[in-house]
Every structure is written in C-alpha cells, then in structure tokens.
Amino acid sequence: VQLVESGGGLVQPGGSLRLSCEVSGNIFNYANMAWYRQPPGKQRELVASITSTSVTNYADSVKGRFTISRDNAKDTVTVYLQMNSLKPEDTAVYYCHCRYFGDFWGQGTQVTVSS
C-alpha cells in the first residue's frame, strides 16, 4: 500500500495550504483516513480524521481552521487537508494515515509557517 502525499511548503502566518494524499485501490473507499503531524522535537499527533462515510473529527488546535475531505474515485482515494489561517505552531511534518486491516503511512510532507 502506497500513500503519496503532496502540497507542503513554506507559507507566511495567516496563509493557506492544501495537502493531498492519494491511495490507489478502490478497496480503500472503505478505509478510515487521517492526517497526523509531528512538530520539531515533539511526538506525532492527530490533526484530523475522516471515516469511509465522511464523518470527520479534528484536534481542538485546528478546529475552524482546517478541513479534511475525501474523494472516493473508481480506482483511487484522495484525502485532502485544507489548512487556513496558518500559525507558526502549525509547523510540522504532516503524515497521511490509512487504516484498513492494518495501519499505513505516507512519507510525510513538511509544512513551515514563518514570516
């Protein structure tokens, strides 16, 4: 199982970024997906999750600023994380996670919020 992430980068405080995570295989239409992040020197933490029926959950620190969504296409599932009103404390490596009879992780994408 390969999770391919994209969309990270450098942005100024108050800016926006959209992360994408693509998983090939229509069986993953039934998978629960999530975004985690690991700030420098800290443990990995859950940012947002979305079930196969698009029920969402967010960490308190990102509620109202981040939106997770998914697109269940025929042969590919894509999960998005729209990040608005970014803060320096959002700086981290962001990881896509898929749970379907096991746990699968993307390679991570760096998000840096700095002026």
N, C-alpha and C positions, 0 to 999 in steps of 0.2 A: 504494500500500500504506500503510495507516494502522495504527500501533501505538498503542493507547490504554492509558496507564498510570494506576494509582491506588494509594492506600494509604500514601503517605508521610505524614510528620508529625513532631511533636516527642515524644520519649519519654525517660524517665529511664534512666540506666545500669542494665543488668540487665533492662530491659524487652524487649518483643517488638513486632514489626510484621510485617504481611504485605503484600507488594506484589503487584499483579496487572497483567498485560499482555494485552490482547485484540487478536487479529488476525482480521479477517474474511476468509473464503475457505477452503474445505476443502483447497485445494492446499497450504496451509501445514501440514497434517498431516505433510508430508514435509520440513519445514524444520527446521534446527538453530536453536535459540533460546538466548539468553543474557541475563544481567544484567551490566552494567558499572556502575562508579561513578567519579565524579570528585570527590575531596575538594577543599576550597578551596585554590587555588594549586598544585594538583598535576595530573598527567596522568591521563587516563581509564585505568582498569584493569579487567581481567576479574574478576568476582566468582564467577560460576558459569555453567555451560552445560549444556544437555540436548539430546541428539540426537533425531531423529524416532522412535527406538526406545527413548527414555528412558534412555540411558546418560548419566550425569552426571559433571561434573568441577567441582572447587572450588579457589579460591585457598587457599593454606595459612592465610592470616589468618582465614578464615571456616569452615574445616573443623570439623565438630562443633557449630557454632552455627547455620549457615544451611542451608536445604534448598530446592532447586529442584525443581519438579514441573510437569507439564503436563496439560491436559485437552483431548483432541482430540475436540471435538464435531462434529456434522454439518457446520455451516457456519462454525464459529468455533474458533480455537485460543486457549486461555488458558494463560499461563505464570505460575506463582506463585513468589515468593521469600519463604519463611518465615524471619524473622530473629529469633533468640532470643539471650538474654544479650548484648544490645547494649552496645557500648562507645563512649565519646566518639570514638574514632578511626574508627568506622563512619560518622561524619557525612560526608555527600556528597550530590551529586545522582546518583540512580540512573537508569540508562537501560536500556530493553529493546532487544534487538537480535535481528533475524531475518535469517538467511542462506538465500536461496533464489533462485538465479540472480541474485544481487546482494545488497547489504547495505542493510538498512532499520533505521531508528532511531525510537524513541519520543521524545517531547518532554522527558522527564526528570521525575522527581519528587524533591522534597527530603526527605531524612531527616536529622533533627537529634537527636543523642543528648546530652543535657545535663541536669544537675540544676538 
